[in-house]
Amino acid sequence: MDYQTLEWAGRWSEAITLAEHLLDQNPSTEQANELHVWLGGILWKVGRMVDSQSHLDAAHPNDLLLKARKLYEQGELYYIQHGVMKTLPDFDAALHAHQESLALRQEIGDKEGQSDSRSRLGVIYEQLGDHEKAKDYYTQSLLLAEEINYPHGQTRPLTHLGLFKLKDGEIEGAAEYLERALQINQEIGNIERLIFGHMNVGRLVLIRDNDHAAALEHFQQALKLSEQTGFKLGLVVAHMRLGLHFQGTGLAERAKQHFTTMRDIAIDCDYHVFEEQADLMLGASQ
């Protein structure tokens, strides 16, 4: 089984070990660049931010498709460094990297990559507060992914458009989008997005059905998958969701346990945004 198949199976630790072993075997320049970009895109997810950046710095691809992927993965790191870690002052670097990646993918006709880049740009504009521009990018991404039958590319725009609908009180529309995204991720085995899909549908069933038991199952599944992969961001958010769930059902001690674990992981990973949120939640749970 190759490292990318292991990744999609949720066996991230094995995938990383295999990719690092392959790098040690003096691969061709092309293979080494591919490995560096892949490792740069996954290591931050298991808490190895410095190693992620080192691998991206080591990649010098001539292939335009791989160059676009490197720009995309660099944009992901920049996004986390500002949005989660607060080590960058703004989203400018992330925005620039993803815009460059999109331009290059348009130049070479990589429609799957264009769909991915457009949805990531939507996330950045959403964080910047430009919701109309974000929705426009999500819609472009979704339409393109549907046109070329690219299920992976459909799930992020479906998710974010669904969350906009949920926020606006369009419950049935939100359910259609969020449940469709979850189903697609289950079918294609995208573990990372499946983790957040469970958390989003958990929130949906709480709001739509007031079904605490069903919501809890989704949150616990998200935590289980995060533990399986070692996905640090998934772990932090899953513990936050479980803490809020137990806080809302009057189980203060269980809520405190999850908020404490959330805070410990956030401190370990330098996720300052979530550390601050955990402190506030722990204060509210006293």
Secondary structure, 3 states (H helix, E strand, C coil): CCHHHHHHCCCHHHHHHHHHHHHCCCCCHHHHHHHHHHHHHHHHHHCCHHHHHHHHHHCCCCCHHHHHHHHHHHHHHHHHHHHCCCCCCCCHHHHHHHHHHHHHHHHHCCHHHHHHHHHHHHHHHHHCCCHHHHHHHHHHHHHHHHHCCCHHHHHHHHHHHHHHHHHCCCHHHHHHHHHHHHHHHHHHCCHHHHHHHHHHHHHHHHHHHCCHHHHHHHHHHHHHHHHHHCCHHHHHHHHHHHHHHHHHCCCHHHHHHHHHHHHHHHHHHCCHHHHHHHHHHHHHCC
